[in-house]
Amino acid sequence: MKTLVVYFSLEGNTKWAAERIAAELGADILALEPKAAYPDKGFKKYFWGGKSSVMKEAPELEPYKVKTADYGQIVLAAPVWAGNFAPPLRTFLQLEDLSGKSLALVTCSGGGSPAKAFANLKELLQVSGEIPTLWLVDPKSKQDPKNETAIREFCGRLGAQK
Ligand SMILES: Cc1cc2nc3c(=O)[nH]c(=O)nc-3n(C[C@H](O)[C@H](O)[C@H](O)COP(=O)(O)O)c2cc1C
């Protein structure tokens, strides 16, 4: 099954995870870029990103060329913001019809629970049963060998590439 890893990352942790997963699977990768970049420093970073997450915004994205119709399996990755998944992923899900595809979810957080982010994503995707999920804590800034094991275990649960 051809796999696409779709991610949004503000500070590089989810990017790091998405790239590791794509390399492990031999998958293609798509970075979501909001047209209006979120501030990435200081108070503004938490204020504007947090507000956007709490308000369940769907920020406009820069156009991308990838066609999800070409893929049978999609891995969706985003950081946890204010307990939920970061909003650029919401925009992607509004733009794309992923019904019938094999799905898997990845979040990176600073240590807070990914439960709400996963639950909200599954609700949006209308997934009722179990799907593979992976939660990493700041994997780029806090390098930990356990992350490699977790990534390999996660990838092992996904459909094989063809
Ligand atoms: C706006 C904002 C809100 C955040 N909210 C949370 C949170 O609720 N819980 C948590 O554990 N970490 C939170 N974090 C930390 C990030 O989830 C964490 O550092 C993540 O690894 C960042 O991913 P990135 O480097 O791909 O952007 C927040 C970070 C930002 C910028």
The ligand as an SDF file (V2000), in Angstrom:
LIG
                    3D

 31 33  0  0  0  0  0  0  0  0999 V2000
    0.8250   26.8030   21.0330 C   0  0  0  0  0  0  0  0  0  0  0  0
    1.4070   25.6190   21.7440 C   0  0  0  0  0  0  0  0  0  0  0  0
    0.6130   24.8930   22.6350 C   0  0  0  0  0  0  0  0  0  0  0  0
    1.1330   23.7490   23.2510 C   0  0  0  0  0  0  0  0  0  0  0  0
    0.3080   23.0340   24.0840 N   0  0  0  0  0  0  0  0  0  0  0  0
    0.7960   21.9000   24.6640 C   0  0  0  0  0  0  0  0  0  0  0  0
   -0.0520   21.1020   25.5040 C   0  0  0  0  0  0  0  0  0  0  0  0
   -1.2260   21.3930   25.7110 O   0  0  0  0  0  0  0  0  0  0  0  0
    0.4930   19.9930   26.0740 N   0  0  0  0  0  0  0  0  0  0  0  0
    1.7990   19.6240   25.8640 C   0  0  0  0  0  0  0  0  0  0  0  0
    2.2360   18.6130   26.3930 O   0  0  0  0  0  0  0  0  0  0  0  0
    2.6190   20.3540   25.0500 N   0  0  0  0  0  0  0  0  0  0  0  0
    2.1470   21.4710   24.4370 C   0  0  0  0  0  0  0  0  0  0  0  0
    2.9540   22.1940   23.6080 N   0  0  0  0  0  0  0  0  0  0  0  0
    4.3130   21.6830   23.3220 C   0  0  0  0  0  0  0  0  0  0  0  0
    4.3460   20.9340   21.9810 C   0  0  0  0  0  0  0  0  0  0  0  0
    3.2550   20.0500   21.8430 O   0  0  0  0  0  0  0  0  0  0  0  0
    5.6320   20.0940   21.8800 C   0  0  0  0  0  0  0  0  0  0  0  0
    6.7610   20.8610   22.1670 O   0  0  0  0  0  0  0  0  0  0  0  0
    5.7560   19.4560   20.4750 C   0  0  0  0  0  0  0  0  0  0  0  0
    6.8020   18.4940   20.4910 O   0  0  0  0  0  0  0  0  0  0  0  0
    6.0450   20.5190   19.4300 C   0  0  0  0  0  0  0  0  0  0  0  0
    6.0310   19.9620   18.1430 O   0  0  0  0  0  0  0  0  0  0  0  0
    6.7360   20.7310   16.9100 P   0  0  0  0  0  0  0  0  0  0  0  0
    8.1860   20.9190   17.2960 O   0  0  0  0  0  0  0  0  0  0  0  0
    6.5670   19.8010   15.7660 O   0  0  0  0  0  0  0  0  0  0  0  0
    6.0320   22.0230   16.7170 O   0  0  0  0  0  0  0  0  0  0  0  0
    2.4700   23.3340   22.9940 C   0  0  0  0  0  0  0  0  0  0  0  0
    3.2700   24.0950   22.1100 C   0  0  0  0  0  0  0  0  0  0  0  0
    2.7460   25.2130   21.4840 C   0  0  0  0  0  0  0  0  0  0  0  0
    3.5910   26.0020   20.5240 C   0  0  0  0  0  0  0  0  0  0  0  0
  1  2  1  0
  2  3  1  0
  2 30  2  0
  3  4  2  0
  4  5  1  0
  4 28  1  0
  5  6  2  0
  6  7  1  0
  6 13  1  0
  7  8  2  0
  7  9  1  0
  9 10  1  0
 10 11  2  0
 10 12  1  0
 12 13  2  0
 13 14  1  0
 14 15  1  0
 14 28  1  0
 15 16  1  0
 16 17  1  0
 16 18  1  0
 18 19  1  0
 18 20  1  0
 20 21  1  0
 20 22  1  0
 22 23  1  0
 23 24  1  0
 24 25  2  0
 24 26  1  0
 24 27  1  0
 28 29  2  0
 29 30  1  0
 30 31  1  0
M  END
$$$$
